[in-house]
Amino acid sequence: EDVYRFSLCIKEYQVVEKLMSSNNRELKTEQIAIRMVQKATRAGERNRQKAFMATGDENGHIGIGIRTSADTRNAIQGATYMSYLSLTPVRRGYWGSNIGVPHTVPMKVSGRAGSVRVRLIPAPRGSGIVAAPVPKKVLTLAGIKDVVTNSSGQTCTVGNFM
């Protein structure tokens, strides 16, 4: 937590793994999507793979990584390392009474990336995550158990929808 409090920059993923394992927190990584991207060149087209990965400990930390490479394996590995380096704490709260552990977002939150707008609305305990598959994976890794989402825009663009 001191890393976030003092805004320290970590440039090696092994440091993140060591810090999280010393706090008895196991990082879980989910593959969100793999897309093929093309670039037109004089000789034709150059195909590359773009990987979207999310890493979290299901206890208030989440990181998202995106990497493009000519090889799928390298793209996945690079995106995983980027998601380790972008781990950030997630603020959680209650809906109704303050009994038990925090389970939802503390207030209505909205965000925008590209044309996609996503709104997170707190939900009562036991309602689960009401969301599309992509944000559901991300919210689960962040440790949020109950939330309702509202999204608009071009949500098939996974990079903006995460």
VOMINU-429033 format. One record per residue: residue number from 1; residue in three letters; x, y, z of N, C-alpha, C in turn. Coordinates in Angstrom, 1 decimal. Example, Ala and Ser with C-alpha at 12.3 -4.5 7.8 and 13.67 -1.06 7.14 Angstrom:
+-----+-----+--------+---------+--------+---------+----------+--------+--------+---------+--------+
!   n ! res ! n.east ! n.north !   n.up ! ca.east ! ca.north !  ca.up ! c.east ! c.north !   c.up !
+-----+-----+--------+---------+--------+---------+----------+--------+--------+---------+--------+
!   1 ! ALA !   13.2 !    -5.7 !    7.8 !    12.3 !     -4.5 !    7.8 !   13.2 !    -3.3 !    7.8 !
!   2 ! SER !   12.8 !    -2.2 !    7.1 !    13.7 !     -1.1 !    7.1 !   12.9 !     0.0 !    7.9 !
+-----+-----+--------+---------+--------+---------+----------+--------+--------+---------+--------+
//
This chain:
+-----+-----+--------+---------+--------+---------+----------+--------+--------+---------+--------+
!   n ! res ! n.east ! n.north !   n.up ! ca.east ! ca.north !  ca.up ! c.east ! c.north !   c.up !
+-----+-----+--------+---------+--------+---------+----------+--------+--------+---------+--------+
!   1 ! GLU !    0.8 !    -1.2 !    0.0 !     0.0 !      0.0 !    0.0 !    0.9 !     1.3 !    0.0 !
!   2 ! ASP !    2.1 !     1.2 !    0.5 !     3.0 !      2.3 !    0.5 !    3.4 !     2.7 !   -0.9 !
!   3 ! VAL !    3.4 !     1.7 !   -1.8 !     3.7 !      2.0 !   -3.2 !    2.7 !     3.0 !   -3.8 !
!   4 ! TYR !    1.4 !     2.7 !   -3.5 !     0.4 !      3.6 !   -4.0 !    0.3 !     4.9 !   -3.3 !
!   5 ! ARG !    0.6 !     4.9 !   -2.0 !     0.5 !      6.1 !   -1.2 !    1.6 !     7.1 !   -1.6 !
!   6 ! PHE !    2.8 !     6.7 !   -1.9 !     3.9 !      7.6 !   -2.2 !    4.1 !     7.6 !   -3.7 !
!   7 ! SER !    3.2 !     7.0 !   -4.5 !     3.3 !      7.1 !   -6.0 !    4.6 !     6.6 !   -6.5 !
!   8 ! LEU !    5.1 !     5.5 !   -6.0 !     6.4 !      5.0 !   -6.5 !    6.2 !     4.3 !   -7.8 !
!   9 ! CYS !    7.1 !     4.4 !   -8.7 !     7.0 !      3.8 !  -10.0 !    7.8 !     2.5 !  -10.0 !
!  10 ! ILE !    7.1 !     1.4 !  -10.4 !     7.7 !      0.1 !  -10.4 !    7.8 !    -0.3 !  -11.9 !
!  11 ! LYS !    9.0 !    -0.6 !  -12.3 !     9.3 !     -0.9 !  -13.7 !    9.5 !    -2.4 !  -14.1 !
!  12 ! GLU !    9.5 !    -3.2 !  -13.0 !     9.7 !     -4.7 !  -13.3 !    8.6 !    -5.5 !  -12.6 !
!  13 ! TYR !    8.0 !    -6.4 !  -13.4 !     6.9 !     -7.1 !  -13.0 !    7.2 !    -8.1 !  -11.8 !
!  14 ! GLN !    8.5 !    -8.5 !  -11.7 !     8.9 !     -9.4 !  -10.7 !    8.7 !    -8.7 !   -9.3 !
!  15 ! VAL !    8.9 !    -7.4 !   -9.2 !     8.8 !     -6.7 !   -8.0 !    7.3 !    -6.7 !   -7.5 !
!  16 ! VAL !    6.4 !    -6.6 !   -8.5 !     5.0 !     -6.6 !   -8.1 !    4.6 !    -8.0 !   -7.6 !
!  17 ! GLU !    5.1 !    -9.1 !   -8.3 !     4.8 !    -10.4 !   -7.9 !    5.3 !   -10.7 !   -6.4 !
!  18 ! LYS !    6.5 !   -10.2 !   -6.2 !     7.1 !    -10.4 !   -4.8 !    6.3 !    -9.6 !   -3.8 !
!  19 ! LEU !    6.0 !    -8.4 !   -4.1 !     5.2 !     -7.6 !   -3.1 !    3.9 !    -8.2 !   -2.8 !
!  20 ! MET !    3.2 !    -8.7 !   -3.8 !     1.8 !     -9.2 !   -3.6 !    1.9 !   -10.6 !   -2.9 !
!  21 ! SER !    2.9 !   -11.4 !   -3.2 !     3.1 !    -12.7 !   -2.6 !    3.5 !   -12.5 !   -1.1 !
!  22 ! SER !    4.2 !   -11.4 !   -0.8 !     4.6 !    -11.2 !    0.6 !    3.4 !   -10.8 !    1.5 !
!  23 ! ASN !    2.3 !   -10.3 !    0.8 !     1.1 !     -9.9 !    1.5 !    0.1 !   -11.0 !    1.5 !
!  24 ! ASN !    0.5 !   -12.2 !    1.1 !    -0.4 !    -13.4 !    1.0 !   -1.6 !   -13.1 !    0.0 !
!  25 ! ARG !   -1.3 !   -12.4 !   -1.1 !    -2.3 !    -12.1 !   -2.1 !   -1.8 !   -12.8 !   -3.4 !
!  26 ! GLU !   -2.7 !   -13.7 !   -3.9 !    -2.3 !    -14.4 !   -5.1 !   -2.9 !   -13.6 !   -6.3 !
!  27 ! LEU !   -2.1 !   -13.3 !   -7.3 !    -2.6 !    -12.6 !   -8.5 !   -3.2 !   -13.6 !   -9.5 !
!  28 ! LYS !   -4.3 !   -13.3 !  -10.0 !    -5.0 !    -14.1 !  -11.0 !   -5.0 !   -13.3 !  -12.3 !
!  29 ! THR !   -4.7 !   -14.0 !  -13.4 !    -4.7 !    -13.3 !  -14.7 !   -5.8 !   -13.9 !  -15.6 !
!  30 ! GLU !   -6.5 !   -13.0 !  -16.3 !    -7.6 !    -13.5 !  -17.2 !   -7.3 !   -12.9 !  -18.6 !
!  31 ! GLN !   -7.5 !   -13.7 !  -19.6 !    -7.3 !    -13.3 !  -21.0 !   -8.7 !   -12.7 !  -21.4 !
!  32 ! ILE !   -8.7 !   -11.4 !  -21.7 !    -9.9 !    -10.8 !  -22.1 !  -10.2 !   -11.0 !  -23.6 !
!  33 ! ALA !   -9.2 !   -10.8 !  -24.4 !    -9.4 !    -11.0 !  -25.9 !   -8.0 !   -11.0 !  -26.6 !
!  34 ! ILE !   -8.0 !   -11.6 !  -27.7 !    -6.9 !    -11.5 !  -28.7 !   -7.4 !   -11.2 !  -30.0 !
!  35 ! ARG !   -6.9 !   -10.1 !  -30.6 !    -7.4 !     -9.6 !  -31.9 !   -6.2 !    -9.6 !  -32.9 !
!  36 ! MET !   -6.5 !    -9.7 !  -34.1 !    -5.5 !     -9.6 !  -35.2 !   -5.6 !    -8.2 !  -35.8 !
!  37 ! VAL !   -4.5 !    -7.5 !  -35.8 !    -4.4 !     -6.2 !  -36.4 !   -3.5 !    -6.3 !  -37.7 !
!  38 ! GLN !   -3.8 !    -5.4 !  -38.6 !    -3.1 !     -5.4 !  -39.9 !   -2.6 !    -4.1 !  -40.2 !
!  39 ! LYS !   -1.4 !    -4.0 !  -40.9 !    -0.9 !     -2.8 !  -41.4 !   -0.6 !    -3.0 !  -42.8 !
!  40 ! ALA !   -1.0 !    -2.1 !  -43.6 !    -0.8 !     -2.1 !  -45.1 !    0.7 !    -1.7 !  -45.4 !
!  41 ! THR !    1.4 !    -2.5 !  -46.1 !     2.8 !     -2.1 !  -46.5 !    2.9 !    -2.2 !  -48.0 !
!  42 ! ARG !    4.0 !    -1.8 !  -48.6 !     4.2 !     -1.9 !  -50.0 !    4.1 !    -3.3 !  -50.5 !
!  43 ! ALA !    4.6 !    -4.3 !  -49.7 !     4.6 !     -5.7 !  -50.1 !    3.3 !    -6.4 !  -49.7 !
!  44 ! GLY !    2.4 !    -5.7 !  -49.2 !     1.1 !     -6.4 !  -48.9 !    0.6 !    -6.0 !  -47.5 !
!  45 ! GLU !    0.4 !    -6.9 !  -46.6 !    -0.1 !     -6.6 !  -45.3 !    0.8 !    -7.3 !  -44.3 !
!  46 ! ARG !    0.9 !    -6.6 !  -43.1 !     1.7 !     -7.2 !  -42.0 !    0.7 !    -7.5 !  -40.9 !
!  47 ! ASN !    0.6 !    -8.8 !  -40.5 !    -0.4 !     -9.2 !  -39.5 !    0.3 !    -9.3 !  -38.2 !
!  48 ! ARG !   -0.3 !    -8.8 !  -37.1 !     0.2 !     -8.9 !  -35.8 !   -1.0 !    -9.2 !  -34.8 !
!  49 ! GLN !   -0.7 !    -9.7 !  -33.7 !    -1.7 !    -10.1 !  -32.7 !   -1.7 !    -9.1 !  -31.5 !
!  50 ! LYS !   -2.9 !    -8.7 !  -31.1 !    -3.0 !     -7.8 !  -30.0 !   -3.7 !    -8.5 !  -28.9 !
!  51 ! ALA !   -3.1 !    -8.5 !  -27.7 !    -3.7 !     -9.3 !  -26.5 !   -4.1 !    -8.3 !  -25.5 !
!  52 ! PHE !   -5.3 !    -8.6 !  -24.9 !    -5.8 !     -7.8 !  -23.8 !   -5.9 !    -8.7 !  -22.6 !
!  53 ! MET !   -5.2 !    -8.4 !  -21.5 !    -5.1 !     -9.2 !  -20.3 !   -5.5 !    -8.3 !  -19.1 !
!  54 ! ALA !   -6.1 !    -9.0 !  -18.1 !    -6.4 !     -8.3 !  -16.8 !   -5.9 !    -9.1 !  -15.7 !
!  55 ! THR !   -5.3 !    -8.5 !  -14.7 !    -4.7 !     -9.1 !  -13.5 !   -5.3 !    -8.5 !  -12.3 !
!  56 ! GLY !   -5.7 !    -9.4 !  -11.3 !    -6.2 !     -8.9 !  -10.0 !   -6.1 !    -9.9 !   -8.9 !
!  57 ! ASP !   -6.3 !    -9.4 !   -7.7 !    -6.2 !    -10.4 !   -6.6 !   -7.5 !   -10.6 !   -5.9 !
!  58 ! GLU !   -8.6 !   -10.1 !   -6.6 !   -10.0 !    -10.3 !   -6.1 !  -10.1 !    -9.7 !   -4.7 !
!  59 ! ASN !   -9.3 !    -8.8 !   -4.3 !    -9.3 !     -8.1 !   -3.0 !   -9.0 !    -6.7 !   -3.1 !
!  60 ! GLY !   -9.4 !    -6.0 !   -4.2 !    -9.2 !     -4.5 !   -4.3 !   -8.1 !    -4.1 !   -5.1 !
!  61 ! HIS !   -7.5 !    -4.9 !   -6.0 !    -6.4 !     -4.5 !   -6.9 !   -6.7 !    -5.0 !   -8.3 !
!  62 ! ILE !   -6.5 !    -4.2 !   -9.3 !    -6.7 !     -4.6 !  -10.7 !   -5.7 !    -3.9 !  -11.6 !
!  63 ! GLY !   -5.3 !    -4.6 !  -12.6 !    -4.4 !     -4.1 !  -13.6 !   -4.8 !    -4.6 !  -15.0 !
!  64 ! ILE !   -4.7 !    -3.7 !  -16.0 !    -5.0 !     -4.1 !  -17.3 !   -3.8 !    -3.9 !  -18.2 !
!  65 ! GLY !   -3.5 !    -4.9 !  -19.1 !    -2.4 !     -4.8 !  -20.0 !   -2.8 !    -5.0 !  -21.4 !
!  66 ! ILE !   -2.2 !    -4.3 !  -22.3 !    -2.4 !     -4.5 !  -23.7 !   -1.1 !    -4.5 !  -24.4 !
!  67 ! ARG !   -0.8 !    -5.5 !  -25.3 !     0.4 !     -5.6 !  -26.0 !    0.2 !    -6.2 !  -27.4 !
!  68 ! THR !    0.9 !    -5.7 !  -28.3 !     0.9 !     -6.1 !  -29.7 !    2.2 !    -6.8 !  -30.1 !
!  69 ! SER !    2.2 !    -7.9 !  -30.8 !     3.4 !     -8.6 !  -31.2 !    3.1 !    -9.4 !  -32.4 !
!  70 ! ALA !    4.2 !    -9.8 !  -33.1 !     4.0 !    -10.6 !  -34.3 !    3.6 !   -12.1 !  -33.9 !
!  71 ! ASP !    3.9 !   -12.5 !  -32.7 !     3.6 !    -13.8 !  -32.2 !    2.6 !   -13.7 !  -31.1 !
!  72 ! THR !    1.6 !   -14.6 !  -31.1 !     0.6 !    -14.6 !  -30.1 !    1.1 !   -14.8 !  -28.7 !
!  73 ! ARG !    2.0 !   -15.7 !  -28.5 !     2.6 !    -16.0 !  -27.2 !    3.3 !   -14.8 !  -26.6 !
!  74 ! ASN !    4.1 !   -14.1 !  -27.4 !     4.8 !    -12.9 !  -27.0 !    3.8 !   -11.8 !  -26.6 !
!  75 ! ALA !    2.7 !   -11.7 !  -27.4 !     1.7 !    -10.7 !  -27.1 !    1.0 !   -10.9 !  -25.7 !
!  76 ! ILE !    0.7 !   -12.2 !  -25.5 !     0.0 !    -12.6 !  -24.2 !    1.0 !   -12.3 !  -23.0 !
!  77 ! GLN !    2.2 !   -12.8 !  -23.2 !     3.2 !    -12.6 !  -22.1 !    3.4 !   -11.1 !  -21.9 !
!  78 ! GLY !    3.6 !   -10.3 !  -22.9 !     3.8 !     -8.9 !  -22.7 !    2.6 !    -8.2 !  -22.1 !
!  79 ! ALA !    1.4 !    -8.6 !  -22.5 !     0.2 !     -8.0 !  -21.9 !    0.1 !    -8.4 !  -20.4 !
!  80 ! THR !    0.5 !    -9.6 !  -20.1 !     0.4 !    -10.0 !  -18.7 !    1.4 !    -9.2 !  -17.9 !
!  81 ! TYR !    2.6 !    -9.0 !  -18.3 !     3.6 !     -8.1 !  -17.6 !    3.1 !    -6.7 !  -17.5 !
!  82 ! MET !    2.5 !    -6.2 !  -18.5 !     1.9 !     -4.8 !  -18.5 !    0.8 !    -4.7 !  -17.5 !
!  83 ! SER !    0.0 !    -5.7 !  -17.3 !    -1.1 !     -5.7 !  -16.4 !   -0.5 !    -5.8 !  -14.9 !
!  84 ! TYR !    0.6 !    -6.5 !  -14.7 !     1.2 !     -6.5 !  -13.4 !    1.7 !    -5.0 !  -13.1 !
!  85 ! LEU !    2.3 !    -4.4 !  -14.0 !     2.9 !     -3.1 !  -13.8 !    1.8 !    -2.0 !  -13.6 !
!  86 ! SER !    0.6 !    -2.2 !  -14.1 !    -0.5 !     -1.2 !  -14.0 !   -1.5 !    -1.5 !  -12.9 !
!  87 ! LEU !   -1.1 !    -2.4 !  -11.9 !    -2.0 !     -2.7 !  -10.8 !   -2.3 !    -1.4 !  -10.0 !
!  88 ! THR !   -3.6 !    -1.2 !   -9.7 !    -4.0 !      0.0 !   -9.0 !   -5.0 !    -0.5 !   -8.0 !
!  89 ! PRO !   -5.1 !     0.2 !   -6.8 !    -6.2 !     -0.2 !   -5.9 !   -7.6 !     0.3 !   -6.3 !
!  90 ! VAL !   -8.6 !    -0.5 !   -5.9 !   -10.0 !     -0.2 !   -6.3 !  -10.7 !     0.1 !   -5.0 !
!  91 ! ARG !  -11.4 !     1.2 !   -5.0 !   -12.1 !      1.6 !   -3.8 !  -13.5 !     0.9 !   -3.8 !
!  92 ! ARG !  -13.8 !     0.2 !   -2.7 !   -15.0 !     -0.5 !   -2.6 !  -15.8 !     0.0 !   -1.5 !
!  93 ! GLY !  -17.1 !    -0.2 !   -1.5 !   -18.0 !      0.3 !   -0.5 !  -19.2 !    -0.6 !   -0.2 !
!  94 ! TYR !  -20.2 !    -0.1 !    0.4 !   -21.4 !     -0.8 !    0.8 !  -22.6 !    -0.3 !    0.2 !
!  95 ! TRP !  -23.7 !    -1.1 !    0.1 !   -25.0 !     -0.6 !   -0.3 !  -25.9 !    -0.9 !    0.9 !
!  96 ! GLY !  -26.4 !     0.2 !    1.5 !   -27.2 !      0.0 !    2.7 !  -26.4 !     0.0 !    3.9 !
!  97 ! SER !  -26.4 !    -1.0 !    4.8 !   -25.7 !     -1.0 !    6.0 !  -24.3 !    -1.5 !    5.9 !
!  98 ! ASN !  -23.4 !    -1.0 !    6.8 !   -22.0 !     -1.3 !    6.8 !  -21.7 !    -2.6 !    7.5 !
!  99 ! ILE !  -22.3 !    -3.7 !    7.2 !   -22.1 !     -5.0 !    7.8 !  -21.3 !    -5.8 !    6.9 !
! 100 ! GLY !  -20.2 !    -6.5 !    7.4 !   -19.4 !     -7.3 !    6.6 !  -18.3 !    -6.6 !    5.9 !
! 101 ! VAL !  -17.8 !    -7.2 !    4.9 !   -16.7 !     -6.6 !    4.1 !  -17.3 !    -5.8 !    2.9 !
! 102 ! PRO !  -16.6 !    -4.8 !    2.4 !   -17.1 !     -4.0 !    1.3 !  -17.4 !    -4.9 !    0.1 !
! 103 ! HIS !  -18.5 !    -4.7 !   -0.6 !   -18.9 !     -5.6 !   -1.7 !  -19.2 !    -5.0 !   -3.0 !
! 104 ! THR !  -19.4 !    -3.7 !   -3.0 !   -19.8 !     -3.0 !   -4.3 !  -19.0 !    -1.7 !   -4.4 !
! 105 ! VAL !  -19.3 !    -0.9 !   -5.5 !   -18.7 !      0.4 !   -5.6 !  -19.3 !     1.4 !   -4.6 !
! 106 ! PRO !  -18.5 !     2.3 !   -4.2 !   -19.0 !      3.2 !   -3.1 !  -20.1 !     4.2 !   -3.6 !
! 107 ! MET !  -20.1 !     4.5 !   -4.9 !   -21.1 !      5.5 !   -5.4 !  -21.2 !     5.2 !   -6.9 !
! 108 ! LYS !  -22.1 !     5.9 !   -7.5 !   -22.3 !      5.8 !   -9.0 !  -21.0 !     6.4 !   -9.6 !
! 109 ! VAL !  -20.4 !     5.6 !  -10.5 !   -19.2 !      6.0 !  -11.2 !  -19.4 !     5.8 !  -12.7 !
! 110 ! SER !  -18.8 !     6.8 !  -13.4 !   -18.9 !      6.6 !  -14.9 !  -17.5 !     6.9 !  -15.5 !
! 111 ! GLY !  -17.3 !     6.2 !  -16.6 !   -16.0 !      6.4 !  -17.3 !  -16.2 !     6.3 !  -18.8 !
! 112 ! ARG !  -15.2 !     6.8 !  -19.5 !   -15.4 !      6.9 !  -20.9 !  -14.0 !     6.6 !  -21.6 !
! 113 ! ALA !  -14.0 !     5.8 !  -22.6 !   -12.8 !      5.5 !  -23.4 !  -13.3 !     5.4 !  -24.9 !
! 114 ! GLY !  -12.8 !     6.3 !  -25.7 !   -13.3 !      6.3 !  -27.1 !  -14.8 !     6.6 !  -27.1 !
! 115 ! SER !  -15.6 !     5.8 !  -27.8 !   -17.0 !      6.1 !  -27.9 !  -17.8 !     5.4 !  -26.8 !
! 116 ! VAL !  -17.1 !     4.5 !  -26.0 !   -17.8 !      3.7 !  -25.0 !  -17.9 !     4.5 !  -23.7 !
! 117 ! ARG !  -19.1 !     4.5 !  -23.2 !   -19.4 !      5.0 !  -21.9 !  -19.9 !     3.9 !  -21.0 !
! 118 ! VAL !  -19.3 !     3.8 !  -19.8 !   -19.7 !      2.7 !  -18.8 !  -20.0 !     3.4 !  -17.5 !
! 119 ! ARG !  -21.2 !     3.0 !  -16.9 !   -21.6 !      3.5 !  -15.7 !  -21.7 !     2.4 !  -14.7 !
! 120 ! LEU !  -21.1 !     2.5 !  -13.5 !   -21.2 !      1.5 !  -12.5 !  -22.1 !     2.0 !  -11.4 !
! 121 ! ILE !  -23.1 !     1.2 !  -11.1 !   -24.1 !      1.6 !  -10.1 !  -24.1 !     0.6 !   -8.9 !
! 122 ! PRO !  -24.0 !     1.1 !   -7.7 !   -24.0 !      0.1 !   -6.5 !  -25.2 !    -0.7 !   -6.5 !
! 123 ! ALA !  -25.1 !    -2.0 !   -6.0 !   -26.2 !     -2.9 !   -6.0 !  -26.2 !    -3.6 !   -4.6 !
! 124 ! PRO !  -27.4 !    -4.0 !   -4.2 !   -27.5 !     -4.7 !   -2.9 !  -26.8 !    -6.0 !   -2.8 !
! 125 ! ARG !  -26.4 !    -6.4 !   -1.6 !   -25.6 !     -7.7 !   -1.4 !  -26.4 !    -8.8 !   -2.0 !
! 126 ! GLY !  -25.8 !    -9.7 !   -2.8 !   -26.4 !    -10.9 !   -3.3 !  -26.9 !   -10.7 !   -4.7 !
! 127 ! SER !  -26.9 !    -9.5 !   -5.3 !   -27.4 !     -9.3 !   -6.6 !  -26.4 !    -9.7 !   -7.7 !
! 128 ! GLY !  -25.1 !    -9.8 !   -7.4 !   -24.1 !    -10.2 !   -8.3 !  -23.7 !    -9.1 !   -9.2 !
! 129 ! ILE !  -22.9 !    -9.5 !  -10.2 !   -22.4 !     -8.5 !  -11.2 !  -23.3 !    -8.6 !  -12.4 !
! 130 ! VAL !  -24.0 !    -7.5 !  -12.7 !   -24.9 !     -7.5 !  -13.8 !  -24.2 !    -6.7 !  -14.9 !
! 131 ! ALA !  -23.5 !    -7.4 !  -15.8 !   -22.7 !     -6.7 !  -16.8 !  -22.4 !    -7.6 !  -17.9 !
! 132 ! ALA !  -21.9 !    -7.1 !  -19.0 !   -21.4 !     -7.8 !  -20.2 !  -20.2 !    -8.7 !  -19.8 !
! 133 ! PRO !  -19.9 !    -9.7 !  -20.6 !   -18.8 !    -10.6 !  -20.2 !  -17.5 !    -9.9 !  -19.9 !
! 134 ! VAL !  -17.1 !    -8.9 !  -20.7 !   -15.8 !     -8.3 !  -20.6 !  -15.7 !    -7.5 !  -19.3 !
! 135 ! PRO !  -16.6 !    -6.6 !  -19.0 !   -16.5 !     -5.9 !  -17.7 !  -16.7 !    -6.8 !  -16.5 !
! 136 ! LYS !  -17.5 !    -7.9 !  -16.7 !   -17.7 !     -8.8 !  -15.6 !  -16.4 !    -9.5 !  -15.1 !
! 137 ! LYS !  -15.5 !    -9.9 !  -16.1 !   -14.2 !    -10.4 !  -15.8 !  -13.4 !    -9.4 !  -15.0 !
! 138 ! VAL !  -13.4 !    -8.2 !  -15.5 !   -12.5 !     -7.2 !  -14.8 !  -13.0 !    -6.9 !  -13.4 !
! 139 ! LEU !  -14.3 !    -6.7 !  -13.3 !   -14.9 !     -6.4 !  -11.9 !  -14.7 !    -7.6 !  -11.0 !
! 140 ! THR !  -14.8 !    -8.8 !  -11.5 !   -14.5 !     -9.9 !  -10.6 !  -13.1 !   -10.0 !  -10.1 !
! 141 ! LEU !  -12.2 !    -9.7 !  -11.0 !   -10.8 !     -9.7 !  -10.6 !  -10.5 !    -8.5 !   -9.6 !
! 142 ! ALA !  -11.3 !    -7.4 !   -9.7 !   -11.1 !     -6.3 !   -8.8 !  -11.6 !    -6.6 !   -7.4 !
! 143 ! GLY !  -12.5 !    -7.6 !   -7.2 !   -13.0 !     -7.9 !   -5.9 !  -14.4 !    -7.3 !   -5.7 !
! 144 ! ILE !  -15.0 !    -6.8 !   -6.7 !   -16.4 !     -6.3 !   -6.6 !  -17.4 !    -7.4 !   -6.8 !
! 145 ! LYS !  -18.3 !    -7.6 !   -5.9 !   -19.2 !     -8.8 !   -6.0 !  -20.6 !    -8.4 !   -6.4 !
! 146 ! ASP !  -21.0 !    -7.2 !   -6.2 !   -22.4 !     -6.7 !   -6.5 !  -22.3 !    -5.4 !   -7.2 !
! 147 ! VAL !  -22.7 !    -5.3 !   -8.4 !   -22.8 !     -4.0 !   -9.1 !  -23.7 !    -4.2 !  -10.4 !
! 148 ! VAL !  -24.3 !    -3.1 !  -10.8 !   -25.1 !     -3.0 !  -12.0 !  -24.3 !    -2.1 !  -12.9 !
! 149 ! THR !  -24.2 !    -2.5 !  -14.2 !   -23.5 !     -1.6 !  -15.2 !  -24.5 !    -1.2 !  -16.2 !
! 150 ! ASN !  -24.2 !     0.0 !  -16.8 !   -24.9 !      0.5 !  -17.9 !  -23.9 !     1.0 !  -18.9 !
! 151 ! SER !  -23.9 !     0.5 !  -20.2 !   -22.9 !      0.9 !  -21.1 !  -23.6 !     1.3 !  -22.4 !
! 152 ! SER !  -22.9 !     2.2 !  -23.1 !   -23.4 !      2.7 !  -24.4 !  -22.2 !     3.0 !  -25.3 !
! 153 ! GLY !  -22.5 !     3.0 !  -26.6 !   -21.4 !      3.3 !  -27.5 !  -21.0 !     2.0 !  -28.3 !
! 154 ! GLN !  -19.9 !     2.0 !  -28.9 !   -19.4 !      0.9 !  -29.7 !  -18.7 !    -0.1 !  -28.8 !
! 155 ! THR !  -19.5 !    -0.9 !  -28.0 !   -19.0 !     -1.8 !  -27.0 !  -18.3 !    -3.0 !  -27.6 !
! 156 ! CYS !  -18.4 !    -3.3 !  -28.9 !   -17.7 !     -4.4 !  -29.5 !  -16.2 !    -4.1 !  -29.6 !
! 157 ! THR !  -15.8 !    -2.9 !  -29.4 !   -14.3 !     -2.5 !  -29.4 !  -13.8 !    -2.8 !  -28.0 !
! 158 ! VAL !  -13.2 !    -4.0 !  -27.8 !   -12.8 !     -4.5 !  -26.5 !  -11.8 !    -3.6 !  -25.8 !
! 159 ! GLY !  -10.9 !    -3.0 !  -26.5 !    -9.9 !     -2.1 !  -25.9 !  -10.6 !    -0.9 !  -25.2 !
! 160 ! ASN !  -11.7 !    -0.4 !  -25.7 !   -12.3 !      0.7 !  -25.1 !  -13.3 !     0.3 !  -24.0 !
! 161 ! PHE !  -13.8 !    -1.0 !  -24.1 !   -14.9 !     -1.4 !  -23.2 !  -14.3 !    -1.9 !  -21.9 !
! 162 ! MET !  -13.0 !    -2.3 !  -21.9 !   -12.4 !     -2.7 !  -20.7 !  -12.3 !    -1.6 !  -19.7 !
+-----+-----+--------+---------+--------+---------+----------+--------+--------+---------+--------+
//
